[in-house]
Amino acid sequence: MAARDLALRRYRRFATTTGLTEGVLAIALPLTAIELAEQPLQIAVVVALLYTPWALRGLAGSHPAATLDRRTALGAAATMRSLAALVVTIELARGQAGIGLIQLAALVAGVADALGDEADGLATDFLVGTDASTTDGWITRLGVIGLVVGIALGAVLWDVLDALPFVFVTMLSSTGALFALLLPEPLLPGPSIAGTGPNAGPTRRAAMPLTAAMALLAAASGATMGTLVLISHDGLELGAIGYAAFLVALVIAGVVGAGLSPVFGGALGLRGGLLAGAVVTAAGSLAAGATVDPERPLVAVGALLAAAAGSALTIVSSRALLSDLAGAMQSGNSVRHRFHTAIWFAAPLGALLAGILADGALTRPLTAAGLLAATAAVVSMALPPPVATAPAEIG
């Protein structure tokens, strides 16, 4: 028990450092891209490449962390972030950094996130044992807190010197890799996520409207995030610190939206909660697209915060619906795999669409996001009645 407690403390430190580095990169990569890019599409590619490894993971049908021990997977993820940040630091110091380098760093960061994600889950399940529900919540909160603090810190560092956030990530990710090396090492092979079963066919058909709706919402989210730094920097003239405050507020809005999901689910049912979230997301995005004005930045910011809360509400409701529709775990694995793969593909496509549309008017990506979310709301009305009445599965 003492050994497991020690390992859990080390893992909490790793989760905190990972959240910090992800937060710093979340703001430093787009801000650096906007300095180096000549076209909005080049900035959108940075965001799209952060999502792309997740889509490739879905295509593969399995995960590398399922065959590696979690210490190796987590350490490799931290090392990849550290090396990518180190190269960016050196090139920025030499004055030789280009947008292609930032895009490559985004791809490496995305691969690290995808590699470390399932290893995180495996490590948590192993370390916390029967206390998983309580302890996993603490670990998740540490990650979110680290993300928020990392965003704020990254903006301050970037405002002083554009290379400083990457110096910080290099050092902190190296420390995170050391924390990973101090974890226990036994192998934890995981089951394939693309299982099948006797009810897989009917379950897939029932889940198709849900998958389509969430793919549209993922594309809407990708469209917003793909040009958010441009909207913040050029459209609203917020600056680096203002952009950081905007991102932090979006994270908080998402947490609030997720927290409200049981209320909506209890009052409206799972389908009603998902539909309400999609409508709020569409309305917020469309309103933001109509009010991007540096003289009134809080109007557009408020609208996008509402959209973020609505998006989080739909995510929680959709996962509860997915759990309800998937039925037995054997067939459910296949349904969940298709569901997540569709979402992982839709997000980078939405970001690229935003980059294309933004070349001429910054409001177009937000309008497109609103229309995508509105279409998702219409599609969600075709969902079959669920058995459950409130969100039963989060994460």
N, C-alpha and C positions, 0 to 999 in steps of 0.2 A: 504493500500500500504506500509506504514512504517513497519507494522508487517511482511509483506511478505519479504521486503528487509532485515530485521533483520534475519529472518529465513534463507534466502538465504545466507547471510554472514556466518551464523553458518554452513550451509551445505557445503559451500566452504572450511571452515576449516576442516570439517570432511573428505571431499574428499582428501584434501592435506595430512592429517594424515594417511588416508587409503593407499594412494599411497606410502608414506614413509615406512609404515610397510610392505607392499607387496614387495617393493624393498629390504628391509633388509632381509626378509625371503627368497626371491628369490636367494640370494647369500649365506646366512648363513646356510640354510638347506643342500644344496649340499656340501658345504665346510666341514661342520661337518660330513656329511655322509661319505665323502671320508676318513676322519680320523678314522671312526669306522667300516667301511665295510670291509669285507674280499673278496668279489666278486663283479664284475661290476653289476651283476643283482640286488644286494641289493641297489646300488645307483640308478639304473634305476627305482626301485620300488618307491623310494621317489618321483621322478618326475611323475610317473604314478599315484600315489595316489593324487597328486595335481589336476589331470584332472578327476579322477574317479567320484567325486560327480556330476560333470556336466553331465556325462553319465547317472547316476542314476536319475538326474533331468529330463533328456529327457525321460527315461523309465516311469517315474511317470505321464507324460503328463500334469502336472500342476506345479505350483511353490508355495512354502509356503508363499512367500511374497505377493501373490495374495489375501490371506485371512487375513494376519497380517497387522496392521498399519505399515507404513514404519519406524517409530521411533523404534518400537520393533525389526523389522528385522535387521535394521542397527546396533542398539545397541547390539543385540545378536551376530552378526557377529564380531564386535569389541571385545566383551567380550570373545568370543571363541579364537580369536588370542592371547589375553592377557593371558588367562589361560594356553593355550598350551605353550606359550613362558616361562611362569613362571615355569611350571613343568620342561621344558628342562633346564632352568637356574639352578634350584635346583639340578637336577641330574648331570649336568656337574660340578657344584661346589663340589658335593660329590664324584665325580669320578666314578659314577655308571651308567652313560648314555651308552646306547647301540644303535645299529642301529635300533632295533625295536621301540625304543622311538622316534627316528627322523622320522621314517616312520609314526608313529601314529600322530606326530605333523604335518607332511605334509598332512595327511588325514583331520585333523581338519582345517588346513589352507584352504584346498580345499573346504570343506563344508562351511566355512565362506565366501569364495569368491563367491560360487554358491548362497548362501543365500542372500548375500548383493547385487549381481549384478542386479536383477530385482527390488529390493527395491530402488537401486540408480536411475533407470529409472523412477519409479513411483514418487519418491521424486522430481526429476528434473522437470518432467511434471507438478506436482502440484505447485511447488514453482515459476517457471519462467513463467508459463502461456503462453501468446502470444509471449514472447521474447525467446521461447525455442531454436530456431536455433542459436541465438547469445550467449545466456548465457550457454547453454549446451556445446557449443564449449569451452568456458572458463573453465568450470568445467572439461571437458575432458583433456584440456591442463594442468590444475593444477594436475590432477592425473598422467599424464605422467611425468611431471616435478618432482613430488614427488617420482615416481618410479625410475627415473634416479638418483636423489639425494640419495634415500634410498639404491640403489645398491652400490654407491660409499661409503657412510657412513658405510654400513654393512661390506664392505671389510676392511676398516680402523679399525673398532672396532674388527672384527674377528682376524685381524693381531696382535692386542694387546693381546686379550684374547678371546678364543672361546665362552665364555658365555656372553660377553658384548653385542653382537647384540640382544640376546634374552632378556637381561635386558632392553634394549632400546625399544624393541617391547612391552614388558609387560607394561612399563610406558606410551608409546605413544598410544597404543591401549586402555588403560584405559581412557586416555584423549579423544580419539575418541568416546568412548562409552558415555562419558559425553556430548560431542557435540551433539550426536544423541538424547540424552534425552532432550535436549533443543529445539528440533525441534517440530513443530505442530504435533498433534496426530490423525487427522481424518482418518478413515479407507478408503483405496482405493482398493476395490476388483477389480481384473483384469480378463479379459476374458480368457477362456481356450485357450492354444496355439495349441490344437489339433482339431481345427474345421474341418468341412467337408462342401461340397457344391456341386452343380450340375456339376461343371467343375473339381471336385477334381480328378477324375480318369484320364482324359486326361492330366491334369496339372502334376500329379505325374509321368506319363509315360514320358512326355517331360523333366521333371526335373531329371530323373534317371541318365542320363550320367553326368550331372552337380554334383549331389550328390556323385556319384562314384568317379569322378575326385577329388573333394575336400576332400573326405574321404582319398584317397590315399595321397594327399598332407598333410593332417593332420597327417597321419601316418609317412610320411617323416619328418615332423617337430618334432613329438614326438621322432622319432629315433635319430635325431640330439640332441635334448635337453636332452634325457635320459642319454647320456654319455658325454655331453659337458664338464662337470667339469673334468671328467677323461681325455678327450682329451686335455683340457687346462692345467691341472696339470701335468699329466704324459707324454702326447704326445708332448706338446709344451713347457712345463716347465715355464709357465707364472707366477705362484704364485697367491696369493689371490688378490693383487692389479691388476695384469695383467688380471686375470679372470674377475674382476669387469669392467675394461676398455673394455674388450671383450663384456660383456653383454650390457654395455651402448651403444657401437657401434652397436650392433645388434638391439637395440631398435631404435636408430637413423636411421639405414638402413631401418627398417620397416616403419618408418614415411616417409622417402624419397620415398620408393616404393609406399606407399599409395598416396603420393602427385603427383607422376608421372602417376598414373592410368588414369586421364582424358586425358593426352597427348596420351598415348597408345590407350585408348579407342576411342578417336577421330580419330586417324590415322588408327587403325587396326580394329575397331569395338569391341564389348564386347567379342565375341569369340576369336578374334585375340589377345586382351589384355590378356585374361586368358591363352591362349596358349603360348604367349610370356613369361609371368610370370612363367609358369610351366617349360618351356625350360631353362630359366635362373636359376631357383631353382635346376633343375636336373644337369645342367652344373657346378654350383657352388659347389654343394654337392660332385659330382664325382671328381672335381678338388681338393677339400679339402681332400678327402679321399686318393688322390694320392700324396699329398704334406705335410702330417703331419710330420714335421721335426723340432726339437728344434733349429736347426741351422738356419732355415728360417721360423720362426713362422708367419711372416707377409703374406707369400704366402697363407697359409691355412686360416688365419684370413680373408684376403681379399676375398677369394673364398666363405667363409661362409657368409660374409657381403652381397655379391652379391646374394647368395641364400636367405637370409632374405629379401632383397629388392624385389626379384622376388616373394617370398611367399606373401608378403603384397600386391603386385600388383594383384595376383590371387584372394586374399580374397576380395578386393574391386570390382574387375570385376565380381566375382562369385555372390556377393550379388546384384549387379546391374542386372545381368542375372536372378537371382532368382526372383527379383521383377518383371522383365519383363515376366518371364514364369508363375508366380503364378496367374496372372490375378486378379480376384476379391478377396477382402480381405478374404471372408469367406472360399474359397477353398485355398487361399494362406496360411492361418494359418496352415493347415494340411501339406502343402508342406514344409513350413519353419521348422515345428517341425521335420519332417523326415530328412530334410537336416542337421539341427544342431545336432540332436541325432546321426546321422551317424558320423559326425565330432568328437563329444565328445567321442564316443567310439573308433574311430580310433587313436586318439592321445595317450592314455595310452597304447594301444596295440603296437603302434610303439615304445614307450619308452621301453616296456618289450622286444620287439624283439631286440632292440639295446643292452640291458643288456646281453642277451644271446649271441649275436654275438661278443660282445666286449671281451668275455672271451677267449683270444688268440691273438687278433689283434685289436687295437683301430681304425684302418681304416675301418673295416668291417661295423660298423653302418653308417658311412658317405656314403660308397658305396651303402649300402641298401637304404638309404634315396634318393640318386641320382636315383637309379633304380625305386623306387616308384614314384618319381616326373616325371620321363620320361614316366612311364606307365600312369600317370595322364594326361600328355600332349597328348598321343595317344587317351585316352578315351574322352578328351575334344573335339576332332575333330568330334565326333558323335553328338554334340549339335545341336539342331535346330536353324535356323536363328532367332536372336532376333529382336524385333521391334526397340528398342533403339540402338544408336550407340556409346554412351559413358556412363561411370558409372553414374547412376542416384540415387543410394542409397548407403550410406556409414554408417555402424554400424548396 
